[in-house]
Amino acid sequence: VLGAERIGLTDHFFELGGHSLLAMQVISRVRQLLEREVALRTLFEQPQLQGFVLALQAAEGDMAPPMVAIGRDQPLALSFAQERQWFLWQLDPHSAAYHIPSILRLSGQLDQQALQGSFYALVARHESLRTRINQQDERVVQVIRAAEPVLITRVDALEATLQQQVEAEIARPFDLQQGPLLRVTLMRLAQDLHVLVLVQHHIVSDGWSMQVVVDELVQLYGAYRQGEVAQLPALALQYADYAHWQRQWMDAGERERQLTYWRELLGGEQPVLE
């Protein structure tokens, strides 16, 4: 995960460049490859390899249920994180607090057709990028739309006012029900200089996901320029599969186990916050 050539038993995960997102990758791989259920906090408490290994040996061997792809001919539940985002958006639909931007400066001749095709392939590949959130009676579900061309808003810009234009684009509100939840703006500074502004809502993306979007966009664009097809690995699972798995796991007793932990840790009656 860290990409280091050698790691010793006393080396420190975070001193070698580890951070919370990479820590989650470690935990995920431990679950998949070693079939050990270990909490994320374990790596924070035991950041040296030797201590982490000893903690793994003492970890529970029970696994969460396997994550599998589910049919799309059924209502698709939100994950708990998405449910929180939906609640917060309803409180303040004009807030930009949960907008995730990525700004790329593009130097050189820009192939507009290749850029358009790259975004279409990206949206076709990732269901999250064409997801909307709908309320059906008392239930909130995610609705995955068919892939369609991405609207790229093209505007002229000046270096002197570029920052203000970018900030205004990032702050523009999303409609989680109508979508789209990926917004693309191409700002032209000169014939051979552009700024590409990508903004997603946190309900379908996060910092890690945005990096995946940028990396794959670069690969797709490069392939289009060469008249080739980008060799991206097929996706066995999408986010809707994860959301279903998470709720299935919680309903099978994990929710009660976790709530019991906190009730015991926090003790009896708690003061009411003003």
N, C-alpha and C positions, 0 to 999 in steps of 0.2 A: 504493500500500500504506500509506503514512504518512498519507494524507488531508490533505496540505498543499496550499495553493493554489499556491504557487510554490516551486520548488527550484532553486538555482543550482549551477553546476558545482563550486564549492568547498564546498558544504554537506555536512555530516557526517551520515551515516545514523543513527548512534546518538545524536548530540546533538539530532536532531530527534524523538527518541522511539522509534527503532528498537530492537528487541531480538531475541533468537535466534529466536523463533517468527515474527516478521515477516520476518527475514532468510530463513528457509526459504520463506516465501511469495514473496519476490523471486526466489529461485533457481528455484522452481517455474514462475513466470511467464516467466522468461527461457528456460527449456527449452521451454515450450509455444509462446510467441509469437515468440521470436527463433531458436528451434531451435539454441541454443548449450548445450553441456554444460559447466557451470562448477561448480566445487566451492564448497561453503558457506563454506569458509575464505577464499575470494577476497574476499567482502564484508567480512569481519573485517580482512583485510590492506589492503583498499582501500575504506575506508568513505566517502570523498569521491566524489561522483558522477563527476567527471572521471577519477579513477584507476580507478574500477570500469569505466567505459566502455572505457578503454584495455586493461584486463585482459580484457574480453569480446572485444575485437578479436583478441587473441592466443589466445583459448580454442579448444579443439578444436571442430570442427564436427560431429563424430560424435555421433549421438543414441542414447540407450538405446532398446530396442525399445518400440513404442507400448503403452500400457496399455489393455487392452480387458476388457470384461465376459466372464466365463467361466461355463460351465454349473454349476448347483448339484447336478447328478447325478453328482458325482465327489468323492473325498476332497479336502477343502479344507485346504491347507497353512497352517501358521502362518508369520507373518513372523519374521525373525530376532529382532526385539525381543520378540515374543510368546514365542518359544522361550526366551529368557532369563528372562522373567517366569515361565514354567511351571517352569523349573529352580529359581528362587528360591523359588517357592511350595512346591514339594516339600520344600525344605530347611527351611522354617519356615511351615507353612500357617496359623499363628495370628498371624503378623506383620501389622501394619497399615501397614508402611512404604510400601506401594505402593497405598494406598487414596487415591482422589482425591475430596475432598468439595466440595460447594457448598452454602452455607447462605443461605437467602432468608427475610427477615422480611416477612410479608404483612400489610398493614394494611387494614382495611375488611372488608366482607361478603365471605365466601369462598363461591364456587359450587363445592361439592364434586363435583357431577356433571360440570361443565365441566373441573375438574382431572383427574378420572378419565379422561374422554374424551381430554384433551390428552396424557396419558401413553400411552394406548393408541395414538394416532396417531403419537406420537414413536417408540415401539418398533416399530410397523409400518413406519415410514419408514427406520429405521437398523438394519441387520442386526447391527451390533456389540452393540446393546443386548439382543439375544436370542440371543447366542452363548454356547456352552459349549465347554469344552476336553476332548477325549477321547483316551485312549491306545488305539491299535489295533495290537496286537503291538509292533513296534519303532518305530512311527510315531505322532506326536502330531498330531491334526487339530482344526480348529475345526468345530463342528456348529451350524448355524443353525436355531433352532426357529421354528415358526410364531408369528405375533403372537398374544398373548393379553393379557387385562387385567392391568395392573400392580398388584401388591399394595401398597397404601398403608397402612402401619402408623400408626394414630392413637392418640396418647397425650396425656394432660394434663400440663402442665408449669408450673413456677413460675419467675419471673425469678431468684430466689435460687439455684436449682439448675439453671438452664437450661444453663450452660456444661458442667457435669458430664454432663448427659444427652446433649448433643450430642457431646461427646468420647467417651462410651461407645458411642454409635451409630456413630461413625466407626471406632472400634477393633474393632467386631464383625467376626470373620473371615468371609471368603468361601470358598465351596467352588467352585473353578473347574470341577469336573466336573459338579456338580449345578446350579449357578447358583441364582437369577439373579445376574448380575454388575452389575446396577443395583438399588440399594436406596433406597426412598423412605419417609421417616418424616415425618408431619405432627404437629407439637407444638402443642397448643392452649393459649395463655396466657390468652385471653379470648374473648368471643363474636366480637369483630372484630379479633383479633390472633393470628396463627399464625406458627410458624417451620417452614419446609420444609427438610428435610435430605436432600440427594441424595448418595449415595456410590457410586462406581464403582471397579472394580478396574482398575489400570493396564494390564492385559493387553487391555482392550477400549477404553481411553480415555486421554486425556492432558489437559494443561491447556487446550490449544486446543479439543479436542473438547468438554470440559465447558462452555466458553463457548458453543459452538454449541448444545448441549443446552438451556442456560438461555435463550438468545435465541429458539430455536424454540418452547420451552415457553410463553414469554410471548406469542408470536404466535398459537399454537394456542389458548391459553386466552382471549385477547381475541376470537378469531373465534367460539369456542364460546359465549361470553357474548352475542354479538350474533346467534347463530343462523346464522352464516356458515361457509364453508369457508376455512381459511387458504390463501393463495396462495403456497405454498412451492415453489421450483423443483424439478423432478424430479432425482433422483440417477442419473447415468449410470453411476457406479462405486461400489462398496462396498469395505470394507477387505479382504475376501477376494480381490477382484480385484487389489488392490495387492500382497498377500502372494504371489499366484501370479506376478505380474509381476516382483517382486523376485527370487524364486528362479530364474525363467526367465532373467533378466538375468545373475545370478551364474553359472548353469550354462553360459551361452554364452561364458564367458571372463573376465567382469568380476571374479569372485572371485580368479582366479589373477593378474590384473593388479594388484589391490589388495594381495594377499599379497606379490607380488614387490616392490612399492613399499616395503613395510615391512621385508622381509628385507634389501633393499639399504640402507635408511636405518639400520637397527639393526645391520647388520654381521653378523659371524660368531657364534660360540657365545656365549650369554648366561649370566650367573650364575643359578643356581637360587635362587629365593626360599624362605626358610624358612616 
